[in-house]
Amino acid sequence: MSEFKKYFNEKFFDKTIFKEKGENIDGLLSNEMSVICGDFYGIQKFIFEGLTTKHAAKVLRAKSAFVDIFTRVVAEFLCKKLKGKSLSTNAGKFEILVNSIVENKQIDEIQKELDNYFIKNFYGISGMSIVSVNCKKGDFEPGEPYKALRDKIQKAVETKKFSKFDLGKMDTSVLDYNKDITNQTLCPICNMRKISDGENCKFCSMFKNLGSWLVGNKDEVSAKELNIDFCGDITIKLDEKIKSYVAKNNHEIMSFEELAKTDKDSTTPLNALGVLKADVDGMGNFIKGSDITNCFSSFDLFSKNIDAFFSLYVTKIIEKEFPNTYVVFAGGDDLFIIGEWKSALNLARKIKTEFENFVKDKETKDLSISFGVAIAKPSTPVKYLADITEELLEKSKSLNGKNAISMFNLSVKWVNYLNTLEKLEKLKKLGGDDKTAFFYRLLDLCDMSARIQDGDFTPKDSMWRSKLHYSIERNIKDSDKKELLELLNTQIEQYPKESKMVISEIIYTRREK
C-alpha cells in the first residue's frame, strides 16, 4: 500500500475501490509511439439541454452513464482499430497508447466519423474530440521527460477545443431540416428529435431503457443497444461506476416529486430538493506543480484514485447513509447530486469532510473542494438547476484560496461556515412559532454587519448591535438572554455571511413544523 499512501490517507484504502499502485507499462514502450486522447465535451449540455422536468428523473442518470459508456466504446474501438492499449477511461476522457506513429489522416477519419454521429443525432450540442501526440520511450522516463510529455498532451487537448467541428470537411449538409416534425411529432423528452416509436425518439427511448437497466439486473450493454452505430460489435460491462446510485421506490427510479417528500423527521416536510455541484479546486495547477507527473505510474495512481473517490467511494456513502439521493454524475474530480434538501446539505458537509481526510497527506494536503448548493421545488426545470448550481460553484471558485461553499446567494469559506454552524447550534433549540419574526430579523442584522465588513454601509447599519439587543430582550427568556446575546454579537460581527447562511437553513427547517 506504500504507493497509495504517498498521496492519500491509507485508512481509506479499500482494494474494491482504490488502486494500490499505478500501472507499469514499461513492456509496452518503444521508440515510435502515439498517445491517443479522447475528450467528450459539452457534457452538461448533453445531459440537461432541452430536458423537461417531468421526464428528468427517468433519463438524467442514463444520459450521464451514456457519456461514460460511449467513452469506453470509442476507446475500445480505437484500441482494436489501431492495435493500442487503453491507459485510462474516466469522466468522458480516455488515453490510449499505440506502439506506432498514428498518421494525421487516420485521426481525421476517426474524428469525421465521430462528428457525423454527434451532428446527426445530437445536432452538435456536444461531441468528442480526438488528438494524437507522437512520443518515444524516452518521454516516459521519470522526471522532466514525462512532465514534458504530460504538458504536451494537455496542450494538444486544449488546442483541439478551439476547433471542435471542422464543418468544412463535412460530406453533407451540417444539419438536415426535418419538415415532418410538428408539435405532435416532437419528442416530449428531449424536444429535439422526431418521435419514432409512438411515444419518444429512438434516443430518448434508449435512455429510458438504459435507466431501467442501471437499476435492474442487466450486467452488460452493447453499442447497438445504445444506438452507437459506427464501431461494430462492442459490449460494455455495466459496473458500479456506470450504475452509480439513484434512489428507488419499488425497484423504479424515484421521481423528483417523490424524492422531495422523503423527509421522515417532519410531520409537514418542506418538500424541496437540495441540488449540489462540487469540484476539486485548481486540480490542473496542482498537478503541474506537484511530483504527480514525475512518472506514468504516479500519474496513473493519482488520477484513477481521485476518480474512484467520487465515482465509487462517495456513491457507497450515499447508498449507506443518504439513500434518498439521485447521483446525476460523480467522477473525475467533480459531482452533481440531487436529493431531499436537508439530506443534500448534510451530504455536502459529509463529502467535504471525507475528501479533506482522504487527501490529508504531505503530497496532497493543499487540495480542497468547493461547492455550489441550491434549494428548489421539485417542479423547477432541471436545466435551470444545473445552471444555477454552476453559477454558485463559480462564485465559490472566485474566493481567494477557494475551499468554499455558496448557497442562499452567499459565498463563504468552508472552515468559517462549519465553525459558525457548530456555534449557532443553540439557535435550533429555540421553539415556538413566535420566533419566526426573530429569525428573519437576524437575517437583516447579518446583512447590516456584512455591509460594514465590506466597507459599503450607511450610518443605519452601525445600529445592528442595538437592534440585536432589542430583539433578544423582546423574544428570548431571561435565563438565555445573556449567553445568546454574547454568542450572536460575536458571530454576526466576525462572520455575518456565515451566520446568515446558518440562520437561513434554520428558517427553512422551521417552515416544516
C-alpha positions, 0 to 999 in steps of 0.5 A: 500500500506504500504507493497509495499512501504517498498521496492519500490517507491509507485508512481509506484504502479499500482494494474494491475501490482504490488502486494500490499502485499505478500501472507499469507499462514499461513492456509496452514502450518503444521508440515510435509511439502515439498517445491517443486522447479522447475528450467528450465535451459539452457534457452538461449540455448533453445531459440537461439541454432541452430536458423537461422536468417531468421526464428528468428523473427517468433519463438524467442518470442514463444520459450521464452513464451514456457519456461514460459508456460511449467513452469506453466504446470509442476507446475500445474501438480505437484500441482494436482499430489501431492495435493500442492499449487503453491507459485510462477511461474516466469522466468522458476522457480516455488515453490510449497508447499505440506502439506506432506513429498514428498518421494525421489522416487516420485521426481525421477519419476517426474524428469525421466519423465521430462528428457525423454521429454527434451532428446527426443525432445530437445536432452538435450540442456536444461531441468528442474530440480526438488528438494524437501526440507522437512520443518515444520511450524516452518521454516516459522516463521519470522526471522532466521527460514525462512532465514534458510529455504530460504538458504536451498532451494537455496542450494538444487537448486544449488546442483541439477545443478551439476547433471542435467541428471542422464543418468544412470537411463535412460530406453533407449538409451540417444539419438536415431540416426535418419538415415532418416534425410538428408539435405532435411529432416532437419528442416530449423528452428531449424536444429535439428529435422526431418521435419514432416509436409512438411515444419518444425518439429512438434516443430518448427511448434508449435512455429510458431503457438504459435507466431501467437497466442501471437499476435492474439486473442487466450486467452488460450493454452493447453499442447497438443497444445504445444506438452507437452505430459506427464501431461494430460489435462492442459490449460494455460491462455495466459496473458500479461506476456506470450504475452509480446510485439513484434512489428507488421506490419499488425497484423504479427510479424515484421521481423528483416529486417523490424524492422531495417528500422523503423527509421522515423527521417532519410531520409537514416536510418542506418538500424541496430538493437540495441540488449540489455541484462540487469540484476539486479546486485548481486540480490542473495547477496542482498537478503541474506543480506537484511530483504527480507527473514525475512518472506514468505510474504516479500519474496513473495512481493519482488520477484513477484514485481521485476518480474512484473517490467520487465515482465509487467511494462517495456513491457507497456513502450515499447508498449507506447513509443518504439513500434518498439521493439521485447521483446525476454524475460523480467522477473525475474530480467533480459531482452533481447530486440531487436529493431531499434538501436537508439530506443534500446539505448534510451530504455536502458537509459529509463529502467535504469532510471525507475528501479533506481526510482522504487527501490529508497527506504531505503530497496532497494536503493543499487540495480542497473542494468547493461547492455550489448548493441550491434549494428548489421545488421539485417542479423547477426545470432541471436545466435551470438547476444545473445552471444555477448550481454552476453559477454558485460553484463559480462564485465559490471558485472566485474566493481567494484560496477557494475551499468554499461553499455558496448557497442562499446567494452567499459565498463563504469559506468552508472552515468559517461556515462549519465553525459558525454552524457548530456555534449557532447550534443553540439557535435550533433549540429555540421553539415556538412559532413566535420566533419566526419574526426573530429569525428573519430579523437576524437575517437583516442584522447579518446583512447590516454587519456584512455591509460594514465588513465590506466597507459599503454601509450607511450610518443605519447599519452601525445600529445592528448591535442595538437592534440585536439587543432589542430583539433578544430582550423582546423574544428570548427568556431571561435565563438565555438572554445573556449567553445568546446575546454574547454568542450572536454579537460575536458571530454576526460581527466576525462572520455575518455571511456565515451566520446568515447562511446558518440562520437561513437553513434554520428558517427553512427547517422551521417552515416544516413544523 
